[in-house]
Amino acid sequence: MAATIRFAGVTKRYPGGHDALVDASFTLADGEFAYLTGHSGAGKSTVLKLAAGIERPTHGTVLVNQQNVGRLSARAIPWLRRHLGLVMPDVKLLEGLSVGENVRLPLEIAGVDRAESSRRVRAALDKVGLAGRERARPAALSGGEQQRVAIARAIVNRPAALLADEPTANLDAAAADAVLALFRDFHAVGVTVIIATHDEGVIARHPGRRVVLDHGRVIGAGAGEPQ
């Protein structure tokens, strides 16, 4: 299952009157691969947080598979999160846990039994090229390997969409290409992929549709832009 994500006239105003998004409208179809681009502070991270239910819009509507995210109850948010894999700039692996235990966390929260979660953890680590590293500690991994663990954690629940915020930040070109290749693999099997980035080199090497933001406004949404 993939996911359709639609923003309709979305404004996000933070305390103090700062508008991170202003009347933003665009649609990402099932199984689409797209980049959110724009300057630092353009609103890219806010888009991802709104789609994942971390933030709620001040005005407008955010729909994920026709569900109005801004109106979901607190009890329904975990259901939404199980369908969205989120990779944030700060990998936030827990140093006191092994790689496998870090990846298992979303499954424990979802109440998946131990045998099934163990199988899924192994499959997720194999998918990102870290088979056999379950017992390693995060500190023993390179930056690129830690990012791949974060991706494994994001996909272990078999999400319909992957939302990644600057997933190649602080990685060299080879490591960045390896990470983007993973996202392309998930896209190839029907997962909707949205990547917020300002890395023009990555975009040039891995082209995709762009949703362009400028000071909170959508100034270009490429193919599929609402009329």
C-alpha positions in Angstrom: 0.0 0.0 0.0 1.2 3.5 -0.9 -0.1 6.8 0.3 -1.6 10.0 -1.2 -0.7 13.2 0.6 -2.5 16.4 0.0 -2.0 19.9 1.4 -4.9 22.3 0.7 -4.5 25.9 1.7 -2.3 25.0 4.6 -0.9 27.7 6.9 1.2 26.9 10.0 1.7 29.8 12.4 4.0 29.4 15.4 3.8 31.4 18.7 5.1 34.9 18.1 3.4 35.1 14.8 5.9 33.3 12.6 4.3 31.7 9.6 6.3 28.6 8.6 3.8 27.8 5.8 1.5 30.1 4.0 -1.5 28.8 2.0 0.4 25.8 0.8 -1.3 23.5 -1.7 0.0 20.4 -3.5 -0.7 16.8 -3.9 1.6 13.7 -4.0 0.1 10.7 -5.5 0.3 7.0 -4.5 3.8 5.7 -5.1 5.3 9.1 -6.1 8.9 10.1 -5.5 9.4 13.8 -4.7 11.8 16.3 -3.2 10.8 19.2 -1.0 13.4 22.0 -1.9 14.0 25.5 -0.8 16.3 27.7 1.3 16.9 26.9 5.0 13.7 28.0 6.8 11.5 27.7 3.7 9.1 25.3 5.5 10.4 21.9 4.3 10.6 20.4 7.8 7.2 21.8 8.7 5.6 20.0 5.7 6.9 16.7 6.9 5.9 17.3 10.5 2.4 18.2 9.5 2.1 15.1 7.3 3.2 12.9 10.2 0.9 14.6 12.7 3.7 15.9 14.8 2.3 19.4 14.1 -1.2 20.5 13.2 -2.1 23.2 10.7 -3.3 26.6 11.9 -5.5 26.8 8.8 -6.2 24.5 5.8 -6.3 20.7 5.5 -3.6 18.0 5.4 -4.9 14.7 4.1 -3.1 11.4 4.2 -5.1 8.7 2.3 -8.2 10.9 2.7 -7.7 11.1 6.5 -7.7 14.7 7.8 -4.5 14.6 9.9 -5.3 17.9 11.7 -8.5 16.4 13.1 -7.2 13.0 14.1 -7.6 12.3 17.8 -4.6 11.7 20.0 -5.5 8.0 20.0 -5.5 7.8 16.2 -2.0 9.4 15.7 -0.2 6.1 16.5 -2.2 4.5 13.7 -1.0 7.3 11.3 2.6 6.9 12.4 2.5 3.1 11.6 1.7 4.0 8.0 4.4 6.7 7.7 8.2 6.1 8.1 9.9 9.2 9.3 13.7 9.9 9.0 14.7 13.1 10.8 18.0 15.0 10.4 19.2 14.0 13.9 19.3 10.2 13.6 18.6 9.9 17.4 19.7 6.3 17.9 19.7 5.3 21.5 23.3 4.6 22.5 22.3 2.3 25.3 20.6 -0.1 22.9 22.0 -2.3 20.1 21.3 -1.6 16.5 18.6 -4.3 16.5 17.0 -2.9 19.6 16.9 0.5 18.1 15.2 -0.8 14.9 12.7 -2.9 17.0 11.4 0.1 19.0 8.4 1.0 16.6 7.3 -2.7 16.7 7.4 -2.8 20.5 5.2 0.4 20.5 2.8 -1.3 18.1 2.6 -4.4 20.2 4.1 -6.8 17.6 5.1 -10.1 19.2 8.8 -10.9 19.7 9.2 -13.6 17.1 7.6 -11.5 14.3 9.5 -8.4 15.4 12.8 -10.3 15.3 12.0 -11.4 11.8 11.1 -7.9 10.6 14.2 -6.4 12.3 16.5 -8.8 10.4 14.6 -8.1 7.1 14.9 -4.4 7.6 18.6 -4.5 8.4 19.2 -6.8 5.4 17.4 -4.3 3.2 19.6 -1.5 4.2 22.8 -3.6 3.8 23.5 -4.1 7.6 22.6 -7.8 7.9 24.5 -9.3 10.9 24.9 -6.0 12.7 22.0 -6.4 15.1 24.2 -6.6 18.2 26.5 -3.7 17.2 26.3 -0.4 19.2 25.5 2.8 17.3 28.8 4.3 18.3 30.6 1.6 16.4 29.0 2.6 13.1 29.9 5.3 10.6 27.6 8.3 9.9 26.3 6.6 6.8 25.7 3.3 8.6 23.8 5.2 11.4 21.6 6.8 8.8 20.9 3.4 7.3 19.9 2.1 10.8 17.5 5.1 11.0 16.0 4.1 7.6 15.6 0.5 8.8 13.8 1.8 11.9 11.5 3.8 9.6 10.6 0.9 7.3 10.3 -1.9 9.9 6.6 -1.2 10.2 6.2 -1.5 6.4 4.9 2.0 5.9 3.0 3.3 3.0 5.1 6.4 2.8 8.7 7.4 3.7 9.2 11.0 4.8 12.9 12.0 5.1 14.3 15.3 6.3 17.8 16.0 5.0 18.7 12.3 5.0 22.1 13.0 3.3 23.2 15.9 5.5 26.8 15.5 6.6 27.4 12.5 4.3 30.0 12.3 1.6 28.8 11.8 -2.0 29.2 8.0 -2.0 27.3 7.6 1.3 24.6 10.0 0.1 24.2 8.1 -3.1 23.9 4.8 -1.1 21.1 6.3 1.0 19.3 7.7 -2.0 19.5 4.3 -3.7 17.7 2.8 -0.7 14.9 5.3 -1.1 14.7 4.5 -4.8 14.4 0.8 -4.0 11.4 1.5 -1.7 9.8 3.7 -4.4 10.3 0.9 -6.9 7.9 -1.3 -4.9 5.2 1.3 -4.6 6.1 3.3 -1.4 5.5 7.1 -1.6 8.8 8.8 -0.9 9.2 12.5 0.1 12.7 13.9 0.7 13.3 17.4 2.1 16.7 18.5 0.9 18.8 21.5 -0.3 21.5 19.2 -1.7 21.4 20.0 -5.4 24.1 17.4 -6.1 21.9 14.6 -4.8 18.9 15.9 -6.8 21.0 16.1 -10.0 22.2 12.5 -9.5 18.8 11.2 -8.5 16.2 13.3 -10.3 12.6 13.5 -9.1 9.6 15.8 -8.9 10.2 19.0 -6.9 7.9 20.8 -4.6 9.6 24.1 -4.2 9.1 26.3 -1.1 10.1 29.9 -0.6 9.4 31.6 2.8 6.6 29.2 3.5 4.9 29.5 0.1 4.8 26.8 -2.6 6.2 28.4 -5.7 6.4 25.3 -7.8 4.9 21.8 -7.4 5.8 20.2 -10.8 3.7 17.4 -12.3 0.4 16.9 -10.4 0.2 20.5 -9.1 -3.4 21.3 -8.2 -5.2 23.7 -10.5 
